Amino acid sequence: MVSLPARGLTGLAALVLSASPALAATAPEAGSTAWVLTASALVLFMTLPGLALFYGGLVHARNVLSVLMQCFTICCIASVLWAICGYSLVFDGDGAFLGTLNKAFLTGLDPVRSGTVLPETVFALFQMTFAIITPALIIGAIPERVAFPFVALFSALWLLLVYVPTAHWIWGGGWLAGLGALDFAGGIVVHTTAGVSALVLAILIGRRRGFPTTLTPPHSPGMTMMGAGMLWVGWFGFNGGSALTADAAAGNAILVTHLSAAAGAMAWTAAEWIKIRKPTSIGIVTGCIAGLATITPAAGYVSPAGGLLIGTAGGLVCFFVTLYVKHRLVIDDSLDVFAVHGVGGILGSLLLAVFLLPGLGGIGFAEGKSVVSQFAVQALAIGVTALWSALLTIGLVKFLALVTPLRVDAEAEHDGLDLTSHGERAYEFTP
């Protein structure tokens, strides 16, 4: 049985470093530092422009600039807050529930981050890109009707009150890490938090005008496909970079990530083809993202065959949950954040307990752990994270409703947020 690390972000990388204490104590390793710098750029590329274009193509032409503006703004807000206190609260200190402020403003960073072969500046940068994309995912649940001041304020407070504690619990050595919860690159910390909060927001903010009967289709499936392609490539940094080394661990994570994306896309397309008799571009890229979200928590722990099976499961399950949320529950989670990211992250976090089995190509369990006990820990981590995300989101919405309008008025929604909120248009059409 493999002795898995109980703390921190990495899986295989931390295992290697724990076996070689001298390695972690030396100067930064140049190859790994270069790789994680590259991975940081790839993860930022996922938000800008990847996610922005993916979401922008799915809304109406009169609202595409507002989506791009929201993604750009969240990137700026999250970056500043991460530097001021976010990084320190997540990764400094060994508190069960929250870190310290000893490294606020990114002061006092170590030449080599403990447990890695990286300068702590590089480690902090890489983690910053995760803090950027997580609140940006949420806005896909509420485009075309939400007020810009609310988006900015909510994203800032959500990052500090939801993302930061959850990241510390699992990646920063908090209480869930102590129980043995595993999340290689964000199935719980990123996708569960964002997905659950997105569903709650969609319910509290309310539906778009015309949902679900009279809304017109996405204005630019081509833009969405381009954004999805950027997300797919960027995800190599998201998952591969989470190994924190340039070695076989990173290579395996990227390989299973790619296979899971392809399998998820094929599974979703097959289900859609059977259901509506036509494979769509929106369908294949959504299935791809479902596969990517589902493999994220397990990428460092499972085999290529496991990646294929996990991606297939993600594509199929997320497809049917999407239909259920939109058509049975009639919740306007506009761009399917919960059904794709939330459900995908939850599913992958549970399935990793099975695919850790050496007989299925996994790297094995920590000492004293089994499929059942690991599954129970994963389920506990998911449940606590989902409950925390939901409760804090409800509280933030209730508080911010006292400070700023949540939605634009009916006229602004009809005219589009590009012009009414930002005084600009993404497109200028001439006769």
C-alpha angles and dihedrals in degrees: 000000000000118000104229122205112259096206141047138023102291131079116182093017094056089046091056093045093048088056091052109042092174090060093059092048098056130084118293115289108243099213095050092044091053091048095050091047087054091046090052090056090048093052092048087048087058090064099033111063103344104064092032092057093040091055094035093059092052096058130067120281091250091060105039095097091052090057092049090048092051093051092048093047093049089052091056096044095047093047093054095044091047091055095044099050115325098089094046094048091051104039109022121082131009102257116148095232108019141006129235136268094236091113097040113149085021092281124153095024114170124244087238122024109237112257093019140073092232135101106254089237089063092045090051091048093051092049090048091063090058090051088053100051098043099069089036089062090060096063090069088076096058112031126141097030111043124101116246096228089055092051092052096045095042093049092051095048094041091054092054099039103035112019099039097052093042092049090051093049092057110018101025098055097266130149098288091052088051090056090053101256111165127210113158099189111353117303088136105018095046112017102033094046094046095041096050093043090049092054092049091048092049089054096045097043093046135220130314118254108278097017122176103002112036107028115125121233124270110293097228121020086171091062089048091052091051091050091048091052090053091049091051093052093041090053088069086069092041094056103018093048090053089074085069089211136080097235144091091304092062092042093053092047091053093045095052090043092056094046092048091051092051093046092048092050092050094046093050092046092050092050091047092047090054093044102045101011093239131085109222132201090232089052097052094048092045089052089050091054090047090054091048094049092048096052094045098089093044104037095107096045109045140067128250089259088053089051091054093050095043091049092049091050090048094051094049099041094045091048093057094041089053091056091046095051095046103037106025102031092029092215114157099225083158102201097026098252095156097041094048107027101024098042092037093053093046093047093048092047090056097041093054088070088064099039092050086078110114088221088063093046097265125137095247135245134297115261110288094015128115136175091273098046093043091048090051092051091048091049091049092050091049093047095048092045093048092048093047091048093048096046095045091047091053090048093048093050092049091049097045091048085069091053107038139003113272096209138031117245123268094261093052091048090052094048094044133251095257093074102025098046102029107020092233140090128224089216132032112203120198126197 
